C-alpha cells in the first residue's frame, strides 16, 4: 500500500492553537455553482456512491453516464439557480454557519477544540478537512453528521469517506463517530421552538406536515433504522407541541426513479389533503438541519404550488434550524457527550514539549 505524501514529522510539535482535538461537522454536499458543468461533477460523485444507489455497478454505470448525466444537470442547475444566494449554496452557507456556532458553543463550555465543516460530495471534502486537521497536529477527531436520523445512504457513506482517507494515511488520529441524535432532547426542543415561533406569528394550521427525505423501501426491509427514527422524531416533536395524532402527518420527499420508496410521499399527500378540504397546512422538514434545495425549492416552491392548485388556501413552510442559537447549544451538548474522556485543554507548554522532543531524539528520532 502506498501512503499519501506527508510532511516530515517533527517530534515535540505543538498542535495548532494548542488544540489536539478536532470536531468535523459533515453534511451531504452541494455543487460549486448553479451551472450544468458543476452539477454534472457533483451528480457524478453523488450518484456513483454505492451506498446511495445499490443497483449492480455495470447496469448503473450505463444508466448514469448514458442518460442521467446527459439530461439531469441542466434541469438541476435551473433549480439550484432559483435558490442560490450571494454567499453561495444555502446548504453550504448554513453548514458553515452551524460549524462556527458549534465551535463557539463548545468554547463557551470550556472545550479547547478545532471545529471545521466538510461535505460528503463536493467541497470542502472530508479528506481535505482531515488533511487540515492532520497538518494542525490534531490527534483526535469527532465526526458529527448533520443528519439527525441514521441511514446507510447518508451517515454510513460519510463514515466511508473517513475510512477511505484513513486507508492512505500513516499516522492516524483517534476517531469517534456520532451515528444519530433523532431523539435527543436538545434537538427536539429546538425544533419545537421553531414551530412555536411560527405559530406565534401566523397562527396554527389545520395540519402540521413533517416531511423527511425519502429513501428506497428496500433499505427498510434490509434493516436500515431510518424509517423508524423519522417516526420517533415526529412523535417526540408532536408530543412537545401538544399535538394529537390527527393534527400531524409524516411524509417522505425527494423520490427518485421508479422503485418504491418510503411512503406516504409528500406532494401527493398534500394534494389529497387539499382535495379532502384541508385549507391550511404548516410544513417542516425535521431531517434537514439547514435549508437547502430539498426544502427551499422542492417543498416551499413545488409542494406549495401543488397544494394550492389542488384547492388549498394557506401553505406555510417553517424554516430549518439554520442558525438557531438553541440548536447550536443542543448540538454542542451532543458533541460534549461524545467528547467525554478526551482531553480538550490546551497542549503542553513549551518546556514540556522541549523535554518530549529531547526524549524522542535520545531514543533515535531523526528530528
N, C-alpha and C positions, 0 to 999 in steps of 0.2 A: 504493500500500500504506500502511496506517495502522500505526504502531508503538504498542506498549503505552506507557502513561503511565510516564515515567521521571523520577526526581528530577533537579533541575537539577544539572548536573555541576560539581564544584569541582576545579580544577586543583591538583595537588600533594597530593591527598588520600591518606593512607596507608591501606593495606588493614587490615582488622580483625585485631587481634592480630599485626600485622606480616607475616601470611602473604599471598602473592599467588597461591598455587596451592591448588586445592581438589580433593578426591577424593570423588566421588559414588558410593556403593555402592548398586546398584539391584536390587530383587527384583521378583517378579511382582505381588504385591498381595494384599490381604485386605479383607473387609468391615469396616466400622467397629464392627459389633456382630453377635451371632448372632441376628438377627431377620429376618423376611421382608422388611420395607421396606429394610433395609440390604443384604440380599442382592440385592434387585431392582435397586438402584442399581449395585451392584458388577458383577453379571452383565450388566447393560445396557451398561456401559462395556467390560467384558472381551470379550463376545461380539459387540460392534459393530466390533471391530478386524478389518480385512480381512486382516491377517497371520495372525490366529487362525482365522478362518472365511473360506474363499475361494469360498464359494457366491455366485453373482450377487446383488447387493445387493437388488433388488426381491423376489426369492424369499425370501432370507434374512430380510428385514425382516418379512415376513408370518409366517414360522415363529417368529422370535424374539419378536415382540410379540404374536402371536396365540396361541402355545402355550407356549413355554419360559418367558417372564417371567410367565406366569399360573400355571404349575404348579411350576416348579423352586425358586423362592425359599423356599417353606415347607419343602420337603424338605431343601434345602441348609442352611437355618438350623438345623434339628434336628441335622444332622451337626456343624456348627460349634459348637453349644452343647455337644456331648459332649466337645470338646477345648479349649474356651475356658478361659483361666486368669484368676486375679485381676488379672494385669497386662495381659490382653487376648489377642489372637490370638497363638498360638505363633510363627507366621511373622514377625509384626511384632516380637515380643519378641526373637527370635534375630537378626533382621536389624539391629535397633538395637544389640544387644549386640556383634555382629560388627563393626559400624561403629566402635563405641567401641574395641574391642580392636585393630582395624586402625590407628586413629589413634594409639593408644598405642605400637604396634609400630613405626610409621613414625617417630614422635617419638624413640623409643629409638635408632633408626638415624640420627638427625641430620637428619631431614626436617621442615622447618617448614611443615606443610600444614594446611589446614582440612578435616575429614572429616565428611561427613553421609551419611544414607541416604535413599532415596526408593523409592516404589512405582510401577510402570508403571500400575497400575489402583488406584484408591483413594487413601488418604492416608498419609503426606505425598506429594504428587505430585512428579514430576520437575520440572515447571515451577515449582512453589512453592519447591523447594530451589535451583534455579538462580537464582531471583529473590533468595533469601537470599544466595547467593554474590555476585551482582552488587552487592547493597547493601553487602556487606562489602568491596568493592573487589577481589574475586578476578578475576584476569586470565587464569588458565589452569585448565582443569578436566579431570581424568581421569575418564572414565566407566567404572565397574567393574561388570559384570553379576555377579549371584550365581549365574549359570548356567555351570558348567564347560564344558558341551558347547554348541556353536553351533547354533542353529536360527533360521530366519527367523521362526518363530512366537513366539519369545521374545527373543533377542538383537537381531535386526533391528527388531522392534517397539519395543524400548526405545530404540534409536537414533532411530526415527521420532519419538518423543516429544521427544527433544532437538532434532531439526530443526524440529519444529512450534513449539516455544518460540522457537528462534533466528530463525524467519521473522518474528517480531513485535518483535524487539529491535534497536535501532540499533547499539549498541556491543557487539560480541560478544567473549567470551573466546576464547582458543585452546582447541580441543578435541582430546583424544586418546581413543580408544576401545579397550578390550580386547575382542577377539572371543571368545576361548575360552582355556581352560587345562586341557583334558581330559587332557593327558598330562604336565602339569607335575610335576616330581619331588616338590615340597613337598606338593602336593595328594594325590598317590598315597600318599606316606609317611604323611600324616595319616589317610587312610582305613585304611591297613594297621594303624596303631597302634590305631585304634578297634576293628578286628576282633580283633586280638591281645588287647587288654584284655578283650574279651568272652569270648574263648576261655579266658583265664586264670581267669575266674570261673566259667564254665559248661561248659567243655569244648567240643570241636569237633563240630558236627553232621555228618550224612552228606553234606549238600549246603549250599553257600553260594549262595543265590539273590540275584542283583544285579538289582534292579528299577528301571528307568528310566521316566520319564514318557513316555507314548506320544504319537505324532503320526501323522496320516494317512499311509498308504503312498504316496500321491501325492506328498508332499513329497520323499521319497527319489528317486522317479522324475524329479522336476523338478530335482534337483541339490543338495538340502539335505544337508549333511555330517553331520547329527545322528546318524543311524543308525551310521555308521562311527566317529564319535568315541565313542559309547557303548561300542561293542565294543572300541575301543582302551583306554578307561579300564578296562573289565572285564579285559582281557588283562593289562594292566600291574599291576593290583591283585592278580590271581591269581598272577602271577609273583613279586610282592613277598612274598606269603603262602606261596609254595611249593606252590600247588595245581595239580594236573594238570587237564586239560580235563574229565575225568569227575567232578571234585569241585565244579564250579561251573556255574551256569546263568544266562544273561542273559535277562531278560524285560522286557516293557513294560506299564505300567499306565495307568489313567485313560482308557480308551477312551470315546468319546462319539459317539452317533449310529450309523447303520447302515453307514457307509463302512468299507472295510478299513483297519485301522491297522497300524503296525509289529507284527510278531509275533516270538516267541510271547507271548501275553497272560499276565500274571502269575497271576491267580487260577485260570484253567483249568489252567495248568501245575502249580501247587501241588496241585490236586485230582488230576491224573493221577499226580503223584509219590506221593501218599498211596495211591492205588488200586493203584499198582505195588509197594507195600511199603516205600517210604521213610518211616521213622518220625520222623526228626528233621531239621529244617531251620533254618538261620540265614538271615535275610533282611536285606539292607542296601539302601538307596536312594542310590547314589553321586551321582546327578544333582541331589539336593537338598542344599544346604549347611546348611540349617536345617530342623528338624522343622516340619511343617505338616499341614493337613487330609489331604493325599495320603499322608503317611507314618503319621500317628497314627491316623486313622480308617479309611482305605482299606486300609492294609497291616496295622497292628497290631491292627485290630479285624475288618474284613470278611474279609481274606485269611486271617487266623489262624483264624477260625471255619470258613471253607470247608475249610481243610487238616485241621483236627481232626475235622470232621464226616465227611470222606472217609476217615478211618482213621489220620491222623497222631497222634503221641503227644507231640511236643515242637516248639513253634514259638517261636523266639527272634527278636525284632526288634532289630537293632543300631541304636542312635540315630544321627542325622546328626552332622555335625561340630560343630554348635551353637557352644558357647563353648570349643572345644578351643584351648588356647594354641599347640599345634603348628600348627593350621590358621591362626591369626592370624598367625603368623610366615611361614607359606607364602604367604598372601595378600599380606602385606607385601612379600615377595620378588618376587612377580609384579608388584605395583604399582611397585616400585622399578625394575624393568626398563623399564617404560613411562614412568616419570618422568625417565629418563635424558636429560640435556641441558637440562632445565628447572631454573632456579634455585629452590631450596627454602629458601634462607636468608631471614632477616628483611628487611623492606623497608628502603629507605634511611632514615638518621636524619633528625632534624628539620632541620638546616642544609641538607642535600642536597635535601630536599623543598621547603624555602623557596626555594632557588635555582631549582628546577624551576618553581615557581609564578611566580616573578619573570620567568623567561624566557618563559613562556606569556603572561603579561599584556603583556609588551613587544611580543609578536608579534600582539596584537589580541584575546586572550581576554577575555571579559566579566567573568569572576570567577576 
